[in-house]
Amino acid sequence: MPVVSPELSDIGSAIAASKRVGAYFDLRVVDGPQWRPFAELANSAADIEELVRRTRAILAVGRGLPEDEIELRAAASSFHLNSVAKVLSPVFGCAVLADAVPDLSAQNLAWLPGPSHVLEVGVRAAVGGAGLTDEQIVERVHAAPLDAVAELGDGIHEATGLSQKVLWGNVASAFNGAFLVLRGQRPDDEDRAHEVLHAILEHGRLATAGRFLPDEWDADRFSRNSCCLFYRVPGGGLCGDCVLAERPTEIP
């Protein structure tokens, strides 16, 4: 049976609160041998290549194009950004809404093999840290959750050649995307979400992934220091946090 730790029951409440923001903020508590350790995916070139191939096929079908007209690195980046958003959005939601960070350690984080190009993730047990200070939130987010997505990024880099700069930019974009969704769904929590976003993105491995700039509508907005490559997909464009949005003449 799925586990909700009695000594850390606030984590269950934090996960439930995060889930109400939206589908990507849901961190399922899972059970059964069909759920595999997340690290197995990160270290399986065959699984990564298949998931990227499926992503490439979906991008091609949606545009009425043959697969070979979708650049492999663009498909890899699309898969990676979607996957890290699935992992990190509930982490961000729990941090903002409950001062909590779920345990996404190698022993607890799992993925579900299946026919889709969309990664399904969950945790074996609803455990983690609750009632955390801001410093503790940043420390915990930059530990197991970022270790998990870093390992996946390493696997994608090895399998497809996608650069580490793009991969870490995607991680930063996933947090920024979670902020934008949460802000839209829970405007009363915008200030707190903004504080948490700054704290996470201005620390450690993410400190060089982007920066905050003045914006006509926001007090500031996040701009990554790389591009997710979606503009290289036919019919694609620039994301709101893309570095190329500031230098449009550089787009080939």
C-alpha positions as protocol buffer text, in pm:
chain_id: "A"
residue {
  index: 1
  type: MET
  ca { x: 0 y: 0 z: 0 }
}
residue {
  index: 2
  type: PRO
  ca { x: 116 y: 360 z: -57 }
}
residue {
  index: 3
  type: VAL
  ca { x: 267 y: 511 z: 255 }
}
residue {
  index: 4
  type: VAL
  ca { x: 181 y: 838 z: 429 }
}
residue {
  index: 5
  type: SER
  ca { x: 430 y: 880 z: 708 }
}
residue {
  index: 6
  type: PRO
  ca { x: 252 y: 954 z: 1039 }
}
residue {
  index: 7
  type: GLU
  ca { x: 548 y: 1146 z: 1180 }
}
residue {
  index: 8
  type: LEU
  ca { x: 560 y: 1367 z: 870 }
}
residue {
  index: 9
  type: SER
  ca { x: 189 y: 1388 z: 795 }
}
residue {
  index: 10
  type: ASP
  ca { x: 227 y: 1755 z: 700 }
}
residue {
  index: 11
  type: ILE
  ca { x: 400 y: 1635 z: 386 }
}
residue {
  index: 12
  type: GLY
  ca { x: 78 y: 1461 z: 285 }
}
residue {
  index: 13
  type: SER
  ca { x: -108 y: 1788 z: 341 }
}
residue {
  index: 14
  type: ALA
  ca { x: 156 y: 1978 z: 144 }
}
residue {
  index: 15
  type: ILE
  ca { x: 131 y: 1737 z: -149 }
}
residue {
  index: 16
  type: ALA
  ca { x: -249 y: 1766 z: -142 }
}
residue {
  index: 17
  type: ALA
  ca { x: -229 y: 2147 z: -144 }
}
residue {
  index: 18
  type: SER
  ca { x: 17 y: 2140 z: -433 }
}
residue {
  index: 19
  type: LYS
  ca { x: -206 y: 1902 z: -631 }
}
residue {
  index: 20
  type: ARG
  ca { x: -490 y: 2156 z: -625 }
}
residue {
  index: 21
  type: VAL
  ca { x: -279 y: 2399 z: -829 }
}
residue {
  index: 22
  type: GLY
  ca { x: -282 y: 2173 z: -1136 }
}
residue {
  index: 23
  type: ALA
  ca { x: -189 y: 1839 z: -1285 }
}
residue {
  index: 24
  type: TYR
  ca { x: 185 y: 1904 z: -1298 }
}
residue {
  index: 25
  type: PHE
  ca { x: 181 y: 1990 z: -927 }
}
residue {
  index: 26
  type: ASP
  ca { x: 53 y: 1645 z: -830 }
}
residue {
  index: 27
  type: LEU
  ca { x: 308 y: 1413 z: -673 }
}
residue {
  index: 28
  type: ARG
  ca { x: 150 y: 1068 z: -670 }
}
residue {
  index: 29
  type: VAL
  ca { x: 225 y: 819 z: -395 }
}
residue {
  index: 30
  type: VAL
  ca { x: 277 y: 494 z: -584 }
}
residue {
  index: 31
  type: ASP
  ca { x: 324 y: 125 z: -521 }
}
residue {
  index: 32
  type: GLY
  ca { x: 405 y: -189 z: -714 }
}
residue {
  index: 33
  type: PRO
  ca { x: 691 y: -340 z: -913 }
}
residue {
  index: 34
  type: GLN
  ca { x: 581 y: -165 z: -1232 }
}
residue {
  index: 35
  type: TRP
  ca { x: 716 y: 157 z: -1083 }
}
residue {
  index: 36
  type: ARG
  ca { x: 1090 y: 167 z: -1136 }
}
residue {
  index: 37
  type: PRO
  ca { x: 1359 y: 371 z: -955 }
}
residue {
  index: 38
  type: PHE
  ca { x: 1403 y: 706 z: -1128 }
}
residue {
  index: 39
  type: ALA
  ca { x: 1778 y: 654 z: -1139 }
}
residue {
  index: 40
  type: GLU
  ca { x: 1725 y: 352 z: -1367 }
}
residue {
  index: 41
  type: LEU
  ca { x: 1576 y: 581 z: -1631 }
}
residue {
  index: 42
  type: ALA
  ca { x: 1852 y: 837 z: -1590 }
}
residue {
  index: 43
  type: ASN
  ca { x: 2109 y: 565 z: -1654 }
}
residue {
  index: 44
  type: SER
  ca { x: 1930 y: 387 z: -1939 }
}
residue {
  index: 45
  type: ALA
  ca { x: 2031 y: 520 z: -2280 }
}
residue {
  index: 46
  type: ALA
  ca { x: 1777 y: 286 z: -2444 }
}
residue {
  index: 47
  type: ASP
  ca { x: 1483 y: 423 z: -2242 }
}
residue {
  index: 48
  type: ILE
  ca { x: 1592 y: 783 z: -2293 }
}
residue {
  index: 49
  type: GLU
  ca { x: 1637 y: 736 z: -2667 }
}
residue {
  index: 50
  type: GLU
  ca { x: 1293 y: 576 z: -2696 }
}
residue {
  index: 51
  type: LEU
  ca { x: 1120 y: 855 z: -2501 }
}
residue {
  index: 52
  type: VAL
  ca { x: 1296 y: 1119 z: -2710 }
}
residue {
  index: 53
  type: ARG
  ca { x: 1197 y: 930 z: -3027 }
}
residue {
  index: 54
  type: ARG
  ca { x: 833 y: 934 z: -2916 }
}
residue {
  index: 55
  type: THR
  ca { x: 855 y: 1305 z: -2842 }
}
residue {
  index: 56
  type: ARG
  ca { x: 1005 y: 1364 z: -3185 }
}
residue {
  index: 57
  type: ALA
  ca { x: 722 y: 1164 z: -3344 }
}
residue {
  index: 58
  type: ILE
  ca { x: 455 y: 1363 z: -3159 }
}
residue {
  index: 59
  type: LEU
  ca { x: 614 y: 1693 z: -3264 }
}
residue {
  index: 60
  type: ALA
  ca { x: 627 y: 1571 z: -3625 }
}
residue {
  index: 61
  type: VAL
  ca { x: 268 y: 1443 z: -3635 }
}
residue {
  index: 62
  type: GLY
  ca { x: 139 y: 1767 z: -3487 }
}
residue {
  index: 63
  type: ARG
  ca { x: 298 y: 1957 z: -3774 }
}
residue {
  index: 64
  type: GLY
  ca { x: 231 y: 1710 z: -4053 }
}
residue {
  index: 65
  type: LEU
  ca { x: 603 y: 1650 z: -4105 }
}
residue {
  index: 66
  type: PRO
  ca { x: 829 y: 1346 z: -4129 }
}
residue {
  index: 67
  type: GLU
  ca { x: 1025 y: 1278 z: -3811 }
}
residue {
  index: 68
  type: ASP
  ca { x: 1359 y: 1359 z: -3969 }
}
residue {
  index: 69
  type: GLU
  ca { x: 1250 y: 1723 z: -4009 }
}
residue {
  index: 70
  type: ILE
  ca { x: 1236 y: 1755 z: -3629 }
}
residue {
  index: 71
  type: GLU
  ca { x: 1585 y: 1818 z: -3493 }
}
residue {
  index: 72
  type: LEU
  ca { x: 1687 y: 1549 z: -3246 }
}
residue {
  index: 73
  type: ARG
  ca { x: 1824 y: 1797 z: -2993 }
}
residue {
  index: 74
  type: ALA
  ca { x: 1502 y: 1999 z: -3002 }
}
residue {
  index: 75
  type: ALA
  ca { x: 1300 y: 1684 z: -2934 }
}
residue {
  index: 76
  type: ALA
  ca { x: 1540 y: 1586 z: -2653 }
}
residue {
  index: 77
  type: SER
  ca { x: 1506 y: 1930 z: -2497 }
}
residue {
  index: 78
  type: SER
  ca { x: 1126 y: 1916 z: -2522 }
}
residue {
  index: 79
  type: PHE
  ca { x: 1120 y: 1578 z: -2349 }
}
residue {
  index: 80
  type: HIS
  ca { x: 1364 y: 1698 z: -2083 }
}
residue {
  index: 81
  type: LEU
  ca { x: 1181 y: 2022 z: -2004 }
}
residue {
  index: 82
  type: ASN
  ca { x: 847 y: 1843 z: -1976 }
}
residue {
  index: 83
  type: SER
  ca { x: 1000 y: 1575 z: -1753 }
}
residue {
  index: 84
  type: VAL
  ca { x: 1176 y: 1809 z: -1512 }
}
residue {
  index: 85
  type: ALA
  ca { x: 858 y: 2015 z: -1488 }
}
residue {
  index: 86
  type: LYS
  ca { x: 675 y: 1698 z: -1377 }
}
residue {
  index: 87
  type: VAL
  ca { x: 940 y: 1638 z: -1110 }
}
residue {
  index: 88
  type: LEU
  ca { x: 993 y: 1994 z: -987 }
}
residue {
  index: 89
  type: SER
  ca { x: 648 y: 2157 z: -1002 }
}
residue {
  index: 90
  type: PRO
  ca { x: 520 y: 1971 z: -692 }
}
residue {
  index: 91
  type: VAL
  ca { x: 847 y: 2053 z: -515 }
}
residue {
  index: 92
  type: PHE
  ca { x: 785 y: 2422 z: -585 }
}
residue {
  index: 93
  type: GLY
  ca { x: 418 y: 2394 z: -490 }
}
residue {
  index: 94
  type: CYS
  ca { x: 495 y: 2229 z: -156 }
}
residue {
  index: 95
  type: ALA
  ca { x: 764 y: 2487 z: -79 }
}
residue {
  index: 96
  type: VAL
  ca { x: 541 y: 2785 z: -153 }
}
residue {
  index: 97
  type: LEU
  ca { x: 217 y: 2661 z: -2 }
}
residue {
  index: 98
  type: ALA
  ca { x: 341 y: 2465 z: 298 }
}
residue {
  index: 99
  type: ASP
  ca { x: 709 y: 2544 z: 365 }
}
residue {
  index: 100
  type: ALA
  ca { x: 774 y: 2180 z: 285 }
}
residue {
  index: 101
  type: VAL
  ca { x: 996 y: 1979 z: 48 }
}
residue {
  index: 102
  type: PRO
  ca { x: 907 y: 1618 z: -36 }
}
residue {
  index: 103
  type: ASP
  ca { x: 1174 y: 1351 z: -39 }
}
residue {
  index: 104
  type: LEU
  ca { x: 1281 y: 1285 z: -398 }
}
residue {
  index: 105
  type: SER
  ca { x: 1581 y: 1076 z: -307 }
}
residue {
  index: 106
  type: ALA
  ca { x: 1693 y: 787 z: -526 }
}
residue {
  index: 107
  type: GLN
  ca { x: 1520 y: 543 z: -291 }
}
residue {
  index: 108
  type: ASN
  ca { x: 1187 y: 726 z: -308 }
}
residue {
  index: 109
  type: LEU
  ca { x: 1146 y: 879 z: -656 }
}
residue {
  index: 110
  type: ALA
  ca { x: 1003 y: 643 z: -919 }
}
residue {
  index: 111
  type: TRP
  ca { x: 892 y: 645 z: -1282 }
}
residue {
  index: 112
  type: LEU
  ca { x: 641 y: 432 z: -1470 }
}
residue {
  index: 113
  type: PRO
  ca { x: 743 y: 279 z: -1804 }
}
residue {
  index: 114
  type: GLY
  ca { x: 461 y: 293 z: -2057 }
}
residue {
  index: 115
  type: PRO
  ca { x: 364 y: 376 z: -2415 }
}
residue {
  index: 116
  type: SER
  ca { x: 352 y: 755 z: -2379 }
}
residue {
  index: 117
  type: HIS
  ca { x: 617 y: 1017 z: -2450 }
}
residue {
  index: 118
  type: VAL
  ca { x: 515 y: 1192 z: -2127 }
}
residue {
  index: 119
  type: LEU
  ca { x: 706 y: 1082 z: -1819 }
}
residue {
  index: 120
  type: GLU
  ca { x: 499 y: 952 z: -1526 }
}
residue {
  index: 121
  type: VAL
  ca { x: 664 y: 1005 z: -1187 }
}
residue {
  index: 122
  type: GLY
  ca { x: 570 y: 937 z: -828 }
}
residue {
  index: 123
  type: VAL
  ca { x: 712 y: 869 z: -483 }
}
residue {
  index: 124
  type: ARG
  ca { x: 710 y: 549 z: -284 }
}
residue {
  index: 125
  type: ALA
  ca { x: 627 y: 730 z: 40 }
}
residue {
  index: 126
  type: ALA
  ca { x: 491 y: 1072 z: 134 }
}
residue {
  index: 127
  type: VAL
  ca { x: 790 y: 1179 z: 341 }
}
residue {
  index: 128
  type: GLY
  ca { x: 1012 y: 1483 z: 350 }
}
residue {
  index: 129
  type: GLY
  ca { x: 1063 y: 1799 z: 553 }
}
residue {
  index: 130
  type: ALA
  ca { x: 785 y: 2030 z: 670 }
}
residue {
  index: 131
  type: GLY
  ca { x: 781 y: 2355 z: 865 }
}
residue {
  index: 132
  type: LEU
  ca { x: 1110 y: 2453 z: 703 }
}
residue {
  index: 133
  type: THR
  ca { x: 1286 y: 2786 z: 707 }
}
residue {
  index: 134
  type: ASP
  ca { x: 1365 y: 2955 z: 377 }
}
residue {
  index: 135
  type: GLU
  ca { x: 1728 y: 2845 z: 408 }
}
residue {
  index: 136
  type: GLN
  ca { x: 1624 y: 2486 z: 470 }
}
residue {
  index: 137
  type: ILE
  ca { x: 1388 y: 2494 z: 170 }
}
residue {
  index: 138
  type: VAL
  ca { x: 1666 y: 2607 z: -61 }
}
residue {
  index: 139
  type: GLU
  ca { x: 1910 y: 2354 z: 83 }
}
residue {
  index: 140
  type: ARG
  ca { x: 1665 y: 2065 z: 40 }
}
residue {
  index: 141
  type: VAL
  ca { x: 1551 y: 2168 z: -309 }
}
residue {
  index: 142
  type: HIS
  ca { x: 1913 y: 2188 z: -421 }
}
residue {
  index: 143
  type: ALA
  ca { x: 1983 y: 1841 z: -281 }
}
residue {
  index: 144
  type: ALA
  ca { x: 1777 y: 1535 z: -384 }
}
residue {
  index: 145
  type: PRO
  ca { x: 1536 y: 1701 z: -633 }
}
residue {
  index: 146
  type: LEU
  ca { x: 1815 y: 1870 z: -829 }
}
residue {
  index: 147
  type: ASP
  ca { x: 2035 y: 1563 z: -800 }
}
residue {
  index: 148
  type: ALA
  ca { x: 1757 y: 1360 z: -964 }
}
residue {
  index: 149
  type: VAL
  ca { x: 1708 y: 1597 z: -1257 }
}
residue {
  index: 150
  type: ALA
  ca { x: 2084 y: 1644 z: -1293 }
}
residue {
  index: 151
  type: GLU
  ca { x: 2126 y: 1268 z: -1332 }
}
residue {
  index: 152
  type: LEU
  ca { x: 1849 y: 1261 z: -1594 }
}
residue {
  index: 153
  type: GLY
  ca { x: 2016 y: 1554 z: -1771 }
}
residue {
  index: 154
  type: ASP
  ca { x: 2346 y: 1369 z: -1777 }
}
residue {
  index: 155
  type: GLY
  ca { x: 2173 y: 1071 z: -1936 }
}
residue {
  index: 156
  type: ILE
  ca { x: 2008 y: 1287 z: -2201 }
}
residue {
  index: 157
  type: HIS
  ca { x: 2336 y: 1462 z: -2272 }
}
residue {
  index: 158
  type: GLU
  ca { x: 2510 y: 1130 z: -2326 }
}
residue {
  index: 159
  type: ALA
  ca { x: 2229 y: 989 z: -2542 }
}
residue {
  index: 160
  type: THR
  ca { x: 2155 y: 1292 z: -2761 }
}
residue {
  index: 161
  type: GLY
  ca { x: 2437 y: 1546 z: -2726 }
}
residue {
  index: 162
  type: LEU
  ca { x: 2208 y: 1811 z: -2579 }
}
residue {
  index: 163
  type: SER
  ca { x: 2432 y: 2061 z: -2400 }
}
residue {
  index: 164
  type: GLN
  ca { x: 2446 y: 2096 z: -2023 }
}
residue {
  index: 165
  type: LYS
  ca { x: 2381 y: 2470 z: -2060 }
}
residue {
  index: 166
  type: VAL
  ca { x: 2047 y: 2399 z: -2228 }
}
residue {
  index: 167
  type: LEU
  ca { x: 1967 y: 2125 z: -1976 }
}
residue {
  index: 168
  type: TRP
  ca { x: 2025 y: 2349 z: -1673 }
}
residue {
  index: 169
  type: GLY
  ca { x: 1835 y: 2627 z: -1845 }
}
residue {
  index: 170
  type: ASN
  ca { x: 1544 y: 2386 z: -1876 }
}
residue {
  index: 171
  type: VAL
  ca { x: 1560 y: 2315 z: -1503 }
}
residue {
  index: 172
  type: ALA
  ca { x: 1542 y: 2688 z: -1429 }
}
residue {
  index: 173
  type: SER
  ca { x: 1258 y: 2726 z: -1679 }
}
residue {
  index: 174
  type: ALA
  ca { x: 1067 y: 2446 z: -1507 }
}
residue {
  index: 175
  type: PHE
  ca { x: 1078 y: 2637 z: -1178 }
}
residue {
  index: 176
  type: ASN
  ca { x: 984 y: 2962 z: -1351 }
}
residue {
  index: 177
  type: GLY
  ca { x: 696 y: 2787 z: -1530 }
}
residue {
  index: 178
  type: ALA
  ca { x: 575 y: 2647 z: -1197 }
}
residue {
  index: 179
  type: PHE
  ca { x: 582 y: 2999 z: -1055 }
}
residue {
  index: 180
  type: LEU
  ca { x: 377 y: 3138 z: -1344 }
}
residue {
  index: 181
  type: VAL
  ca { x: 114 y: 2864 z: -1315 }
}
residue {
  index: 182
  type: LEU
  ca { x: 91 y: 2895 z: -938 }
}
residue {
  index: 183
  type: ARG
  ca { x: 65 y: 3273 z: -962 }
}
residue {
  index: 184
  type: GLY
  ca { x: -223 y: 3240 z: -1204 }
}
residue {
  index: 185
  type: GLN
  ca { x: -408 y: 2982 z: -996 }
}
residue {
  index: 186
  type: ARG
  ca { x: -338 y: 3131 z: -652 }
}
residue {
  index: 187
  type: PRO
  ca { x: -278 y: 3505 z: -687 }
}
residue {
  index: 188
  type: ASP
  ca { x: -287 y: 3553 z: -309 }
}
residue {
  index: 189
  type: ASP
  ca { x: 31 y: 3344 z: -288 }
}
residue {
  index: 190
  type: GLU
  ca { x: 218 y: 3537 z: -560 }
}
residue {
  index: 191
  type: ASP
  ca { x: 449 y: 3725 z: -324 }
}
residue {
  index: 192
  type: ARG
  ca { x: 554 y: 3409 z: -144 }
}
residue {
  index: 193
  type: ALA
  ca { x: 599 y: 3224 z: -473 }
}
residue {
  index: 194
  type: HIS
  ca { x: 816 y: 3509 z: -600 }
}
residue {
  index: 195
  type: GLU
  ca { x: 1036 y: 3489 z: -290 }
}
residue {
  index: 196
  type: VAL
  ca { x: 1081 y: 3115 z: -323 }
}
residue {
  index: 197
  type: LEU
  ca { x: 1156 y: 3140 z: -695 }
}
residue {
  index: 198
  type: HIS
  ca { x: 1429 y: 3398 z: -635 }
}
residue {
  index: 199
  type: ALA
  ca { x: 1579 y: 3194 z: -352 }
}
residue {
  index: 200
  type: ILE
  ca { x: 1595 y: 2875 z: -560 }
}
residue {
  index: 201
  type: LEU
  ca { x: 1719 y: 3027 z: -886 }
}
residue {
  index: 202
  type: GLU
  ca { x: 1982 y: 3251 z: -727 }
}
residue {
  index: 203
  type: HIS
  ca { x: 2156 y: 2962 z: -551 }
}
residue {
  index: 204
  type: GLY
  ca { x: 2406 y: 2691 z: -634 }
}
residue {
  index: 205
  type: ARG
  ca { x: 2384 y: 2512 z: -967 }
}
residue {
  index: 206
  type: LEU
  ca { x: 2104 y: 2738 z: -1091 }
}
residue {
  index: 207
  type: ALA
  ca { x: 2271 y: 3070 z: -1018 }
}
residue {
  index: 208
  type: THR
  ca { x: 2420 y: 3090 z: -1367 }
}
residue {
  index: 209
  type: ALA
  ca { x: 2116 y: 2953 z: -1553 }
}
residue {
  index: 210
  type: GLY
  ca { x: 1950 y: 3292 z: -1588 }
}
residue {
  index: 211
  type: ARG
  ca { x: 1873 y: 3625 z: -1429 }
}
residue {
  index: 212
  type: PHE
  ca { x: 1585 y: 3847 z: -1326 }
}
residue {
  index: 213
  type: LEU
  ca { x: 1516 y: 4152 z: -1543 }
}
residue {
  index: 214
  type: PRO
  ca { x: 1283 y: 4451 z: -1516 }
}
residue {
  index: 215
  type: ASP
  ca { x: 955 y: 4392 z: -1696 }
}
residue {
  index: 216
  type: GLU
  ca { x: 681 y: 4622 z: -1819 }
}
residue {
  index: 217
  type: TRP
  ca { x: 417 y: 4429 z: -1624 }
}
residue {
  index: 218
  type: ASP
  ca { x: 607 y: 4247 z: -1347 }
}
residue {
  index: 219
  type: ALA
  ca { x: 846 y: 4382 z: -1087 }
}
residue {
  index: 220
  type: ASP
  ca { x: 1093 y: 4151 z: -1256 }
}
residue {
  index: 221
  type: ARG
  ca { x: 1084 y: 3846 z: -1479 }
}
residue {
  index: 222
  type: PHE
  ca { x: 1314 y: 3552 z: -1519 }
}
residue {
  index: 223
  type: SER
  ca { x: 1521 y: 3524 z: -1836 }
}
residue {
  index: 224
  type: ARG
  ca { x: 1730 y: 3214 z: -1890 }
}
residue {
  index: 225
  type: ASN
  ca { x: 2081 y: 3231 z: -2030 }
}
residue {
  index: 226
  type: SER
  ca { x: 2010 y: 2965 z: -2292 }
}
residue {
  index: 227
  type: CYS
  ca { x: 1738 y: 2854 z: -2531 }
}
residue {
  index: 228
  type: CYS
  ca { x: 1531 y: 2536 z: -2507 }
}
residue {
  index: 229
  type: LEU
  ca { x: 1558 y: 2505 z: -2890 }
}
residue {
  index: 230
  type: PHE
  ca { x: 1182 y: 2495 z: -2947 }
}
residue {
  index: 231
  type: TYR
  ca { x: 1221 y: 2769 z: -3206 }
}
residue {
  index: 232
  type: ARG
  ca { x: 1410 y: 2515 z: -3417 }
}
residue {
  index: 233
  type: VAL
  ca { x: 1093 y: 2304 z: -3446 }
}
residue {
  index: 234
  type: PRO
  ca { x: 898 y: 2411 z: -3757 }
}
residue {
  index: 235
  type: GLY
  ca { x: 618 y: 2636 z: -3642 }
}
residue {
  index: 236
  type: GLY
  ca { x: 778 y: 2678 z: -3301 }
}
residue {
  index: 237
  type: GLY
  ca { x: 855 y: 3009 z: -3142 }
}
residue {
  index: 238
  type: LEU
  ca { x: 1030 y: 3168 z: -2847 }
}
residue {
  index: 239
  type: CYS
  ca { x: 930 y: 3100 z: -2490 }
}
residue {
  index: 240
  type: GLY
  ca { x: 864 y: 3391 z: -2257 }
}
residue {
  index: 241
  type: ASP
  ca { x: 1188 y: 3338 z: -2064 }
}
residue {
  index: 242
  type: CYS
  ca { x: 1409 y: 3271 z: -2369 }
}
residue {
  index: 243
  type: VAL
  ca { x: 1741 y: 3451 z: -2397 }
}
residue {
  index: 244
  type: LEU
  ca { x: 1677 y: 3497 z: -2770 }
}
residue {
  index: 245
  type: ALA
  ca { x: 1370 y: 3708 z: -2695 }
}
residue {
  index: 246
  type: GLU
  ca { x: 1610 y: 3981 z: -2592 }
}
residue {
  index: 247
  type: ARG
  ca { x: 1821 y: 3941 z: -2907 }
}
residue {
  index: 248
  type: PRO
  ca { x: 1577 y: 3846 z: -3186 }
}
residue {
  index: 249
  type: THR
  ca { x: 1823 y: 3930 z: -3462 }
}
residue {
  index: 250
  type: GLU
  ca { x: 2036 y: 3635 z: -3349 }
}
residue {
  index: 251
  type: ILE
  ca { x: 1770 y: 3380 z: -3444 }
}
residue {
  index: 252
  type: PRO
  ca { x: 1891 y: 3190 z: -3755 }
}
